[in-house]
Amino acid sequence: MARFSDRSIGEKLRAIVLAGIAVALLISFMTVVGSEFRQELGQIRAQANIYADLVIENGSAPMRFEDVASAERLLGSLRHVGAIRAAVLLRNDGQVFATYPSDLVATHERFGDLIKAQGEGEGRWQFPRYIKSWPVLHDGEKLGDLVLDVSLAENLSDLAEWTLFACVGLLVGGLAATMLVRRAEQSIVRPIIRLAAMVRDVRNHARFDLRAPAGPRDEVGDLIDGVNSMLSEIEERDSALAAHRDRLEIEVAHRTEELSAAKEEADRARDEAQDANRAKSLFLANMSHEIRTPMNGVLGMVELLRGTPMNERQSRMIDTLHGSAESLLYLINDVLDVSKIEAGKLELDSVDFSPRKAVEDVALLFAERAQQKGVELILDIAPDLPETVCADGHRFRQVLNNLVSNAVKFTASGFIRIAVRSAVRDHEVRLQVQVEDSGIGIPDDMRPRLFQAFSQADSSMARRYGGTGLGLAISRQLAQLMGGSLTEDSEPGCGARFNFDIEAALVTAATPVAIGPLRVAVVGGVAQQREVLARHIQAYGADVSTFEDDGALTTAVASDGRFDVLLADGQVSGERGRDRFETIKAAADRMVALVRLRSASDEEDARQSGAGGSLSKPVLDGQLIRVLEGKSVSASARRPERTVGLRTNARVLVAEDHPVNAEIVCALLGECGCRVTVAANGREAVAAYQAGAFDLVLMDIQMPEMDGVEATQRIREIERESGHDRVPIVALTANALHDDRSAALSAGMDDYLTKPLTGERLRAALARWLTGVAAVELTAPKAEENTAEETSASAPARAEAELPLFELKTLLGVPGVKGNREAPLLKRLLTLFVRETSIQLDQLEQVLAVGDAEEGQRIVHKMKSAAASVGASRLAAQARELDARLKVGGIDGAAERAAMMRLSFTGYMDALESHGISAETPPSTVEGNDG
């Protein structure tokens, strides 16, 4: 059965009206019946009262005089009243005095009910009976009670008859109402039904031209008129929409053509952008390779040169050269980091490291430069800093290095404070670092672009202080990658504060340090230094007092007595320093001088003035604790006369296509005692591996015939097929991009070393991958008279004609030669260079003759670094210039440049002979050149 809400409107209207009529009739019927019933009951009570009054009025005397017979006759007269079924006169004690009928006690089935009704003021309805009691009074005295049993049968019969007639009338009225409703329904519902049918046709067939017949002039008629009007509007709107659709189709077709053209343009722009991005990445990779290759020679030669006899002036020059080369390398790394960050390829390498040692290393790196400017570098490392955490320690140092470098650069006087705190929660650590300085500060209008790449607060700063503006931009990105942030707070002219933090995992918690009861005094120096020292000494459990000058210290000693330890900062050397120490040394049992880093003179002056020890600045917590405990700490950090090296007899295969780079690597490995085999390309490396057993392979990535990646894959296949033990393979390349590292490691290499290669990193790799490596002390030779002749230094800015054909100093500085003209390596290196260069010049002339610029560029690319390494400065400059031309496709004039290179090479050979240095030369090539 359908729900009421789903039925037709006629059925619902009919049901609602009929239900209303039925409810109204029923309520009326119930009201009338109830009223009639109430009237009948009232009449029964009235009649019963009348009968009772008559009986009581005539029956009180017989009860007074105990005339039972008269009372029986009186009650018997009630037989003429059909409604009275029984009556009884009761004494006050409940005894029956007279009854009607006379045998009432024996025959009435409910006699007990009559007795119980005595004394009840209200009547008792026991359909079809009504029982009530009335008191019998005589002269105000109650003689007993009269109880009547009144029958309701006659009244109920009349009431039932009346109710029957009322029901008949109710039925007749309902039928009449139904007929009227059905008749009225047609006039209301029929127009709505017709309207609904028309609406269904419109919905099913979308015929908006249909109209509903006009209805009566009431709300239904208004509804029909409204629907018809709406259909008219829809029909008009459809016509307008159809016309608009036609216009839109034309416009869409036109716009589609425009979008297609725009899409093609966007695709071209996207392809160009992708090509530009690939070109930029390739350019960075090539630049990294091209720059790191000569940098490898520079740093490698410098490191080897440090082990040769040198005087003090030459040592300073070597230090300057090494620092300049490292600065250039840092700049290259910054540019590569920017590129990696922009490409989203910079990845973190989480390792366990000591944050305390990392901060101290950075501070020591810049301490000497800061002290040369008269700036106090202060370390404020919290005693509860964890010993070891897990994070990217290299990037942490890089951020701190950039901030401290900027602070030293922009601070002319005052102090630089490096504060390090930590917040430990469960196994997570947040390292919080602040670098504060008293430098020039940052102007407010320059702060918004402070962290933008290639930007400095003021364009003149690049000229005054140097730098590219990359450090802060990279540092903020690195801090965010490590789960932290980098912010600044500065006031122009009053210094700057940089705060950065990173997330790390806790590995080893801090170890508390206690040095016992001790009275310590700190005198002199900057206020910030005294404050930090006092806070740290108190953390160790000692009692500390600080004094701005010696006078305040003397006053305190006079009143409170001497101290156990005195840390004296300020003037150390000279007459004034000695007099000062003589004055204040009586203030404590032991006096320690705070001296400059790596200042042997300060340490000696302090010792001669009576100081019991010295402590270099910046003050490291470990050294401070040793001093307070009474242990000696050497403040100076002179160049060690003995350095720790490695000694091993391992067999190492070096795959390197560049002869000069191969010689440098061989020299570094030779100093460690390695037995080295050199392969010029990947194919030779695979053949050498199959022919002999090696403990380690150093594999260059970019090599002719077969590159390092393919050679490594082939070696790994040979190992799997033959069952040989896996030999460690270390990539050795000038490329430093992440893709190169990933390609090398995925090919089966075990480690990755970038050029320029230093002896320290090479020895570290040997220690990681070789067994049986022993640490030895290498004694640096004493300075001897320099055997290398002084020649004019070459410079890129000079004209090629002004560059020397041969620089003896460069040649004698090659690793393994060490200024010795008779060194066996020198002859081998020159023979190798002359033979390779002769062949390459012949090949260059041949490929240029056929217009092959790409192959010509490859040849001169190898020649330029080799020529520079052996002192052929003019030849190297000419090769660089031709390399640049051929790289952009400039083949015009290349043959003439090659001829000039041939002349420079011949001049180089003549210069070698004039200096008494011999090299085996290919006769045919030389004679051809002479001719």
ABEGO torsion letter per residue (X at the ends): XBBAAABBAAAAAAAAAAAAAAAAAAAAAAAAAAAAAAAAAAAAAAAAAAAAAAAAAAAAAAAAAGBAAAAAAAAAAAAABAABABBBBBBAAGBBABBOBAAAAAABAAAAAAAAABGBABBBBBOBBBBBBBBBBBGGBBAEBBBBBBBAAAAAAAAAAAAAAAAAAAAAAAAAAAAAAAAAAAAAAAAAAAAAAAAAAAAAAGBAABBBBBBBBBAAAAAAAAAAAAAAAAAAAAAAAAAAAAAAAAAAAAAAAAAAAAAAAAAAAAAAAAAAAAAAAAAAAAAAAAAAAAAAAAAAAAAAAAABBBBAAAAAAAAAAAAAAAAAAAAAAAAAAAAAAAAGABBBBBBBBBAAAAAAAAAAAAAAAAAAAGBBBBBBBBAABBABBBBBAAAAAAAAAAAAAAAAAABABEBBBBBBBBBBBEABBBBBBBBBBABAEBBAAAAAAAABBGBBABAAAAAAAEEAGAAAAAAAAAAAAAGBBBBBBBBBGAEBBBBBBBBBBBABBBBBBBAEBBBBBBBEEBAAAAAAAAAAAAAAGBBBBBBABAAAAAAAAAAAEBBABBBBBEBABEAAAAAAAAAAAAABABBBBBBBBGBAAAAAAAAAAGBABBBBOBBBAAAAAAAAAGBBBBABBBBBABBBBBBBABBBBBBBABAAAAAAAAAAAAAAGBBBBBBABAAAAAAAAAABBBABBBBBABBBGBBAAAAAAAAAAAAAAAGBBBBBBBBBBABABAAAAAAAAAAGBABBBBOBBBAAAAAAAAAAABBGBBBBBBBBBBBBBBABBBBBBBBAABBAAABBABBAAAAAABBGAGGBAABAAAAAAAAAAAAAAAAAAAAAAAAAAAGBAAAAAAAAAAAAAAAAAAGBAAAAAAAAAAAAAAAAGBABGAAAAAAAAAAAAAAAAAAAAAAGBBBBBBAAAAAAAAX
